[in-house]
Amino acid sequence: MKKILEDIKVLDLTDHWFGTWCTMMMADLGAEVIKIEPPWGATGRIGSGPMFGGVSPTFHYLNLSKKAMAIDLKNPKGLEIFKELVKVSDVVVQNFSPGTMERLGLGYDVLKELNPGIIYAALSGFGQTGPYSPRGSFASIAEAMSGHSRLTGDGVDPKGPPIRMAQAIGDLGPGTMAAMSVIAAIRYRDKTGKGQMIDVAQFDCMTAYCVAIVGYTMTGMLPWQTREKYPMAHVSGLMKAKDGWIAVAGHRPRAVDKLKERLGVDEITYEVLKDFVAGLSRDEVVDYMVEVGLPVAPIYHINETAEDPHLEARNMFVEVDHPKAGKIKVPNFPVKFSETPGEITSAAPLLGQNNKEVLMELLGYTEEQVERLEKEGIIVTDKP
């Protein structure tokens, strides 16, 4: 075995960040992920800002290493193709609104009759049950209701406004949880032969990620109230240097003692450290703190992240070649395995790029049958 999931086929009905992140991680671990879009393409292909090769940069990233089919699931012939694929697949992942798959005639009860071993992951904002289940959701909704937006704002000013988290952690966090759960269900099926349904809700996952809730349930105080009543002894935070910003995490007593000695002070307070940092350049502060052993980092713009020599040394960026957008630099799979490394194998696919391959090689269709489906608009294939 060269890849952990090399014998797993995933039918990917997801759109936007939540589901596509989940399936991309499985693709990077070797799964054959077949992205299934409507004939007009997933809405995630279109984004704000510039387009490259006809799609957004986000789509280029979140659909790496995947194959693609474009099928009209509202047409009986398209629906039949999907059901045939279910019979020879291991996993179905979707993030439609609850009830959509059932209306298409593709609910879990139907799919498990076609394939008792199928693992069916239903991703949504609020889950398949509960009073909020019908509500729509995106990352910012889950972040808001799980307390993260308020906590982020409270870190700046408890009396000020909430602050939205950057980069849709309300999608990426739950998407990671979904991928882990699918792999756990594969492990269960390995032992029992049984598939199962997985109900993954953004709100649930982001609540689980909110460690501060346990502090509240135990103390009855909000985090900012706890900080006021029980001020922390260590000095941490974001501080401005002459030419930029740094982050300091003063959680190492020995390093703090060494810093006291270096600065000739009895206590390292936030003000003492802030004044010291303000007199140096960003890189000078980082070098100084590294020498005394205090965790520190320059606060990067993403262009600096993309050029960081440590990330380069750890092979954290790779280049893929897209048939329309050309060469693209993208983050690599981040976890290093000694025996079964993750790998990005291809750029994001064109719409329906693998229609012919999947239909003929996986389902045994003839070339004439594929051409007929194309003419009837059941499938759509974009050309380079």
SULMO-V276658 format. One record per backbone hydrogen bond with DSSP energy under -1.0 kcal/mol. CO is the residue of the C=O (numbers start at 1). NH is the residue of the N-H. If there is no record, write none. Layout:
# SULMO-V276658
co: {CO,CO}
nh: {NH,NH}
This chain:
# SULMO-V276658
co: {3,5,8,9,9,10,11,12,16,17,18,19,20,21,22,23,24,25,26,27,28,29,31,32,33,34,35,37,38,42,43,45,52,55,56,57,58,59,61,63,67,68,69,70,71,72,75,76,77,78,79,80,81,82,83,86,90,91,92,93,94,97,99,100,101,102,107,108,110,111,115,116,119,120,121,122,124,125,130,132,138,139,140,141,142,143,147,148,149,149,150,151,153,153,157,168,168,169,171,172,173,174,175,176,177,178,179,180,181,182,183,184,185,186,187,188,189,196,198,200,201,202,203,204,205,207,209,210,211,212,213,214,215,216,222,223,224,225,226,235,237,239,244,245,246,247,248,249,252,253,254,255,256,257,258,259,260,260,269,270,271,272,273,274,277,280,281,282,283,284,285,286,287,288,289,295,297,301,301,302,305,308,309,310,311,312,316,318,320,322,326,328,330,346,350,351,352,354,355,356,357,358,358,359,366,367,368,369,370,371,372,373,373,374,378}
nh: {6,8,32,90,91,34,93,36,20,21,22,23,24,25,26,27,28,29,31,30,343,5,33,10,67,12,69,71,41,45,46,56,55,52,60,61,62,63,64,66,35,354,37,380,73,75,79,80,81,82,83,84,85,86,87,89,119,11,121,13,123,100,103,104,106,105,111,112,114,115,118,195,92,198,94,200,202,203,133,135,142,143,144,145,146,149,151,152,153,163,154,155,156,157,160,171,172,173,175,176,177,178,179,180,181,182,183,184,185,186,187,188,189,190,191,192,193,120,122,124,205,206,207,208,209,210,211,213,214,216,217,218,219,220,226,227,228,229,230,250,248,246,241,299,239,297,237,251,256,257,258,259,260,261,262,263,264,265,273,274,275,276,277,278,280,242,285,286,287,288,289,290,291,292,294,249,247,304,305,306,308,312,313,314,316,315,332,330,328,326,322,320,318,65,353,382,355,358,359,360,361,362,363,365,370,371,372,373,374,375,376,378,379,377,72}
